[in-house]
Amino acid sequence: MLKLHGFAISNYYNAVKHALLYKGIPFEEVLTRPSQSPELLAKSPMGKVPFLETEHGFLTEANVIFEYLDEVYPDTPLYPSDPFQKAKVKQLLKSVELYVEDPAHSLVPALMGMELPETKKEEANIQLNRGLPAFQRLASFSPYACGDTLTAADIFIYHAIKLAKTASKVVLKRNIIAEVEGLEGLMSLLDGTDIAQRVIADNKAALKGL
Ligand SMILES: N[C@@H](CCC(=O)N[C@@H](CS)C(=O)NCC(=O)O)C(=O)O
């Protein structure tokens, strides 16, 4: 059986878990924290989570795992079959990861009580000033990010925005959901699903245990 390594605090972990549940693939969760230990680096080259343990070996990077799962388990697809539409889903997911999630993620230490230099906050603001309009240009929110069917982009966005919204609100006093028209509707749509509720409940329980 597939094993998903990581912890429920991680939005990346939660996105992969959400995808596995959505596709109905049996898997086991293995509580694993990021580390630079040789044992972990042998499985996850950057020492990050999540990573997926398959019968063939280990895989890292959430988007790579989504694509692998969709190839091996084609039922309940995460990507459209049309090559161009599939590439558009990948483009949106990657753009949100690099230009929205990443700058917001850089603020997380402040949520844990660490002092962040003003320059770091300013840098995050500058990146979000470009990333959020790019997100708006790419997503249709009709009602899903890339049309009328849920894709990997929606799952990734949902968990990325849960974190990014809190980090940007607390640290930058910025409401990023209000800056992307249609995003609130997408978040509500997914909030209403049993899978999101299960993954978020596990996330909240993990955050409480910090
Ligand atoms: N690009 C990676 C990002 C994964 C990631 O950043 N994971 C965080 C937890 S949310 C982590 O392991 N951080 C530990 C570290 O950076 O050393 C993915 O798509 O899975």
The ligand as an ORCA input file, in Angstrom:
! r2SCAN-3c Opt
* xyz 0 1
  N       8.040     21.881     -3.160
  C       7.749     20.971     -2.074
  C       7.561     21.799     -0.818
  C       7.432     20.957      0.434
  C       7.714     21.786      1.670
  O       8.155     22.927      1.599
  N       7.462     21.181      2.812
  C       7.722     21.841      4.069
  C       6.595     21.591      5.032
  S       5.157     22.516      4.496
  C       8.997     21.276      4.661
  O       9.199     20.093      4.665
  N       9.866     22.175      5.168
  C      11.072     21.811      5.814
  C      12.273     22.456      5.197
  O      12.110     23.392      4.364
  O      13.370     22.057      5.538
  C       6.525     20.138     -2.434
  O       5.875     20.404     -3.464
  O       6.217     19.140     -1.761
*
